Amino acid sequence: MSNISNSTPADLNSRVRARAVGQAPSLGDVTDVYDGFGRIYGAAWGPNLHYGYWDDDADRASIETATDRLTDMMIEGLRGQAGQRVLDVGCGIGHPALRLVQKSGVDVIGITVSRLQVAQANELAAGAGLADKATFQFADAMDMPFPDGSFDSAWAFESMWHMPDRAQVLSEISRVMRPGGRLAIADLIERGPVSPQGRKVLDHVCTNYAVKSLGTIEEYRGALLAHGFVDLDIRDVTANCNRTLALMADAVETRRDELSALVGEERAQSLLDFMRLSAVTPEQGYVFLTATRA
Ligand SMILES: C[S@@+](CC[C@H](N)C(=O)[O-])C[C@H]1O[C@@H](n2cnc3c(N)ncnc32)[C@H](O)[C@@H]1O
């Protein structure tokens, strides 16, 4: 487990360094992103560790409103009912799951590969008086420790981009869901055709954020159908969501000293530059989708 408080700057810099293009991230690589510079992003951005959704360019909604709005789209997509059991694949610090519990009355089990997030999420649930409705544990989405058909529904809220094999995760989600259950996914995607400049931006995302490759909408459609999902509603919401990256760069800029202390000034500058570039790179997109387990 990563523990940034016990690490020297040299340790940290090697642990959070960029990886090679196309290399599958290990679980430890993902953990290091979230327990490393991801914590600075989280402190700057807020407890929803995901993008926001804006209706159009004129929409002036705050980051908090826009990120909660995307959570509400996921909640509506699940159509959950009180007493149902929902799996949260890649739960972060549990903020979206608690909103789901409060709005739908479902019970949630969240999984993440950061033990720090597990502790924070369980603490957040206890603080909200929801420890009996929402529990969080360490588990790998590629190989889940749950029996077949043990969940009514599931969501993967901006976690699939880290999965080295998204088809394997969809197969696992399908296995642990009951027939008729609902699935919602929000995720970063690649949109073609990809220009050389677009490829540079996508490669930066992969090498710096523990990602093998971003999926495409076509890959999602094929993998969902192959793993027993029907009733697909797949929406490219890039135009509604990509403002996130520019706003996140502004937010993280306010903590540039912390970021530079962790990853070095040069890499901090590169992370911020690419965030701003990503906001205006059409090849880096965002998908929101729902489906039903056949
Ligand atoms: C961008 S964060 C999203 C967190 C949360 N869903 C939210 O919206 O606030 C991605 C999450 O996916 C988790 N994750 C990445 N790879 C995973 C894996 N193989 N198994 C379980 N969780 C994983 C990370 O630990 C992190 O919690």
The ligand as a Tripos MOL2 file, in Angstrom:
@<TRIPOS>MOLECULE
LIG
   27    29     1     0     0
SMALL
NO_CHARGES

@<TRIPOS>ATOM
      1 C1        -11.5430    8.7580  -11.4270 C.3       1 LIG1
      2 S1        -11.7460    7.7930   -9.9750 S.3       1 LIG1
      3 C2        -13.5100    7.7910   -9.8560 C.3       1 LIG1
      4 C3        -13.9780    7.6010   -8.4320 C.3       1 LIG1
      5 C4        -15.4860    7.6520   -8.2010 C.3       1 LIG1
      6 N1        -16.2050    6.7410   -9.0450 N.3       1 LIG1
      7 C5        -16.0280    9.0450   -8.3850 C.2       1 LIG1
      8 O1        -16.7000    9.2850   -9.3830 O.co2     1 LIG1
      9 O2        -15.8090    9.8980   -7.5050 O.co2     1 LIG1
     10 C6        -11.3680    6.1280  -10.5150 C.3       1 LIG1
     11 C7        -11.5350    5.0410   -9.4500 C.3       1 LIG1
     12 O3        -11.3760    3.7640  -10.0760 O.3       1 LIG1
     13 C8        -10.6730    2.9200   -9.1830 C.3       1 LIG1
     14 N2        -10.0690    1.7840   -9.9190 N.ar      1 LIG1
     15 C9         -9.1770    1.8480  -10.9330 C.ar      1 LIG1
     16 N3         -8.8340    0.6020  -11.3220 N.ar      1 LIG1
     17 C10        -9.5460   -0.2610  -10.5520 C.ar      1 LIG1
     18 C11        -9.6380   -1.6910  -10.4710 C.ar      1 LIG1
     19 N4         -8.9320   -2.4990  -11.2720 N.pl3     1 LIG1
     20 N5        -10.4930   -2.2270   -9.5690 N.ar      1 LIG1
     21 C12       -11.2280   -1.4370   -8.7430 C.ar      1 LIG1
     22 N6        -11.1760   -0.0740   -8.7780 N.ar      1 LIG1
     23 C13       -10.3460    0.5020   -9.6510 C.ar      1 LIG1
     24 C14        -9.6540    3.8490   -8.5450 C.3       1 LIG1
     25 O4         -9.1010    3.2840   -7.3830 O.3       1 LIG1
     26 C15       -10.5410    5.0860   -8.3050 C.3       1 LIG1
     27 O5        -11.2310    4.9120   -7.0940 O.3       1 LIG1
@<TRIPOS>BOND
     1     1     2 1
     2     2     3 1
     3     2    10 1
     4     3     4 1
     5     4     5 1
     6     5     6 1
     7     5     7 1
     8     7     8 2
     9     7     9 1
    10    10    11 1
    11    11    12 1
    12    11    26 1
    13    12    13 1
    14    13    14 1
    15    13    24 1
    16    14    15 ar
    17    14    23 ar
    18    15    16 ar
    19    16    17 ar
    20    17    18 ar
    21    17    23 ar
    22    18    19 1
    23    18    20 ar
    24    20    21 ar
    25    21    22 ar
    26    22    23 ar
    27    24    25 1
    28    24    26 1
    29    26    27 1
@<TRIPOS>SUBSTRUCTURE
     1 LIG1         1 GROUP 0 **** ****
